[in-house]
């Protein structure tokens, strides 16, 4: 199991490495995690320009096994699991019967009767209970929580492939986006996927917790010639926000549907029935009342979660995430606003500490990496 501190907060296998590197450690989702090692701005820019290495071992990994595993996960989630080829992954969600989010997650499909669900750290227990309840009585489905067996490292940035290539027996050049393979990294058994949460090219590397330190050290050693830096939760948040990626507890929750969040592309209404389908069909027919959109603060201050967006004296939305963007050097954010005003270019005001600042709505994402 994950090591626990005297306070009961759990630690990842890399906790000592973070402290040795001078990280500022904070409690996050029940884990002691590095928020930064020096400067969030520097770590953010390193990922955009070179590479960053994140410890995301707090995430949850739940295996679904058995002859009915694919059919079960297809029913449990709105995306089309049965069309996934072995070695491919996709983004999806766990939904309530009302079509709102229990969690968002990644689904990995292996050959045979095995899938892996990667869920958010804060929702690990809730998600596992939700899945176990729905698997009860299904003889062809076995649910295995592997969260405390595995460590997860995220190597992100334009230099990621060149850093990882000599350390693995996998052909990274042929490993396309949202594909994964099993092989080795630094001689240790690993699953490597070309996925990420930063808007950059990169890889997520799953290894046994007992070898996590060895793999972490090898990546940093190899990456030193390519300006690789360890990066914490602070940069992870600013990077994902520039890339318009939703974060559970901010853009997603049990009051929000994929249609509202701009994630309708994960919903396959023409496939097999799934949990929440009827509610999503109704909402699509009736239309949503609010939409997620980006914004730029044109006045002073940084908008934060739950700040009000105003059109005149009328509240038309609430901020879900806000930060100062190191890439664009301006204050950006995401918010749910009523459909009547949810168009790029619309000018509103945000209330920051009882003062109003003008904002302009923008399309998401703010940042797209060059594919050249």
N, C-alpha and C positions, 0 to 999 in steps of 0.2 A: 504494500500500500504506500501511498505518498507519505513522506516523512512529515510529522506534525511538530510544530514548535511548542514551547511551554504554554503559550496562549491558546493553543488549539488550532492556530492557523497552519494550513498545510504548506509544504515546500516542494518545489519540483526538484528533480535530481541535480539541477544546475545551480541551486541556491548559493552554494559556497563560491562558485565561479563568479556569480553576479556580485557578491559582496567583495571578493578579491579585486574585482574590476572597478570598485568604487560606486556601484549602482545605488541610487536612492530607491529603497525598497518600500512598497506599500501593500496594504491588504487589498486584494481584488478577487472577487468571486470565491472567497474562502481560502485563497492562496497568498503567500508572500511573493510578490512579483516586482521586477525592476521597472520603474517608470521611466528612468533615464540613467545614463552613465556619466553625463556631463551636461550636454545641451540637447534638448529635443530638436532644436533647429538644425544642429549639425548632423544628428542622426537621421533626420528626415531627408536632408539634402544628400547625405551619403547614399541613401537608398535610391533616390532619383538619379544620381550621377554615377554611382559606383555599385555598392552593395551593402546590405545590412543583414545581420543575423539575429533572429528573434527566438527566444524561448517561449513557446506556446504550449508547453507540456500540461498546462492546466485544462486544456480542452478535453472533452469527453469522447471516447471511442466505444461504440456499441456494435458488436457483430451480430448479424442475423444469419443463422444457419438453418439448413434443412431443405427438404424437397419443395416446400411451399414458401421459401424465404422470399423469392422475387415477387411472387403474387402478393404476399403479405405487405411488403414495403411499398408495392405499387398501390395497394389499397390505403396504406397509412399516409402516403404523401401525394401531392397533386401533380408532380412531374411524372413522365412516362418511364418507369423503371424497366419495363419489359423490353423496350426498344434499345436500352443501353447494351452495348457490346462489352464482353469481358475486357478489363483494362481501361475502361472509361469511367469517369465520374461526372456527376452533375449537381447543380445547386437546387435545393428544394426547401420544403418546410414540413413541420408537424403542425397540423391545423385542428382547431376545435370543430365541432359540428356547425358552428356559426361561421366557419371559414376564416377565423382569426388565428393569429400565430401563438402556438405553444412555444415554438422555437424555429429558427432557420438552421439549415444544416447542409452538409455535403453527403452525397451517397456515392460510395465506391462499389462497383460491381466486379467481382472476381469470376473466374470460371466455376462451373458446377453450381453448388447450392450455398454460396457465401456472399454476403454484402457487408459493408462497413459503413456505419453512420457516424459522422463526426459532428458533435453538437457543442454548443456554447458552454463554457465553464460554469457560468452562473446557473445554468439549467440542467446540469448533468443528472442530478437526482430526480428532478421533476420529469425530465424526458424519459429516463429509464422506467420510472413507475408507470408513466403513460403507455409506453410500449409494452411492458410486461402485462398490464391489465388487458390490453387488446390482443396479446398473443395467448392469453390463458385459454386452454382447451384446444389449441391448434397443435396436433401431434406432429405436423410437418414443419414446425417453427421452433427454433431454439434461440434464445436471446442470451448473449454473453457480454458482460461488461468488461472491457479490456482497458478501461481508463487508467487504472493504477499499474498496469503492466508496461505501458508505452510512454515514451517521451516524444515530443514533436518539436522539431526545429524548422523554422521558416527562413530560407535563404532567398533574399529578394533584391532585385536591382539589375541593371543592364550587364553587370559583370558576373551574375550568378552562374551561368553555364560554364564560363571559363574557369571559375573557381572550383566548381564541383566536378568537372569532367575527369581530371586525373585521379580523383578519389573514389570513383565508382566504376563498376564493371558494366554499367548500363550505357546504351547509346543515347545520349541526351539529345543529340541533334535530331533524331527521329521521334523523340518523345514530344508529341504535340500538346497544345493547351488542353487542359482538363483530361489528360491521359495519365496513367500511372503504371508502374512496373515494380516487381519485386526483384531485388538483387542485393548488392552490398554497397556500403559506403565506409571507406576506411577499413575494409575487411570485416565489417560488422553487418549482419543481416538487416536489411532495411526495405521499406516501401518508399518509393520516391514518386511524387506526383507533381505535375507542372500546373500548380494552382497557387493562389495567394490572395492577400487581402490588402494590397498596397497600390494597385494600378500598374505595377511593374511586372516584367518577366521574372520568373523565379520558381522555386521548388519548395515543397513541404516534404520533410524527411521524417518518417516514423521509424523509431528504433526502440529496442528494449531499454527500459530505464537504467539497467545496469551498465550499458555502454554509452549512455548519453554524454557523459563528460568526455570520453575519448573522442567521440565524433565532433562534439563542439570544439574541442581543442584543435583537432585536425583541420576543421574548416577555417578557424581563425588563423591558424598558422599558415595554411595555404593562401588565404585571402589577404594576408598582410601586404603582399606585393601588389594587390589590386584595390587598396584602400577600403577593404572590408572593415566594418565596425560592428560591435554588438549594439543592438538597438532595443529600446524598451517600449512600454505601453504607450507612452506619450507620443512618440513618432508613429507608432502603429495607428493611433487614432487620427492624427493629422493627415497621414497618408491615405487612409481609407476614406476620410471625409472628402478630400480633394477628388478622389476617384468615384465619389457618389455612392459608396457602398454602405448599406444599411447596417446598423448595430442594434442588436436586441436590447430592449430597455430604453431605446431612444427612438429609432424609426419604426421598430417592430415591437408589438406587444399583443396581449389578448384582446385588445380593442381594435386591432388593425388587420385589414385583409390585404392580400396581394394586389388587388385592383387599385386600392388606395395608395399603396407603397410603390407603384410603378413596377411591380414584379409580376404582372400578369403573364409574362412569358413562361413562368414556371408552371402555369396552370394548363393542363391538357384536358379540356372538357370533352374532347372527342375520343378519349381513351376509356379505360375501365373505370368503374365507379371508385371514388375515394372519399375519405372522411372530409366533410365540409363541402362537397360538390354542390349539393342542392342549394345551400346558402349562397355560394359564389355564382351559380346560374342566376338566381334571383337578383343579386346585386348587379350583375352585368346587364341584365334586362332593364333594371330600374335606374341604373347610373349611380355613380358615387357622389357624395356630397363634399368631399375634400380630396386633395391630391398632395403628394410629396413633391416639393420643388426646391431648388437651390436659391440662394440670395447672396448679394454682396452688401455689406454695410458701407454706406457712402459717407456717413458721419463718423463721430467719435465712438469708441467702445467696441467690445466684442460681445455679440449676442450669445447667450447660453440657453441651455435646455429650459423650456417652459416660459421663456420671455414671450410677451404678447406681440403679435403683429397687428397693426391698426391701419384701417382705411378711413381717414377722418377720425371720428369718435367711435367707429364700429370695430370691434375685435373680429378679425377675419382669419386668424390662425395662431399657431403656437410653434415656437422654435423647438426642434428636436435635438440638433447638434450645432455647435458654433465654435469657431477657432480662428486664430490668426494663421493664414496660409503661408508657410515658408517659401513655397514655390512662386506664388503670385504676389506675396508681400501685401496682402490686404485681408480684411476680416470677412470670412465667408461663413455660410451656415446652410442648414437644411431645415425645412419647416413643412408642416401640413397647413394648407390654406384652403379656403372654400373655393369650389370650382369656378365661381363667378370671377375670381381675380387671378386664378392660377395659370397665368401666361407669362412667358419670358418677356421682360421689359416693363412689366407692371411696377409702378412705384408705390411703396407703402412706407410705414414707419415701424420701428421696433422700439419697445420700451425697455431701456437698460437703466436700472437703478433710478427709476422714476423720471428719467430723461428720455426724450424721443430722439432717435437718429433715423435719417432716411435710409431706406434699403431699396434695391432694385432686384426683382426676381430674375433668376437665370436658369437655363436648362442644366440638368445633370447629365453626365458628370462634369465637373469643372476641368478635370485633367484627363487627357488621353495620351498614353505613351506613343511615341513614334514606332511604327512597325518596320521601318526601313532597316 
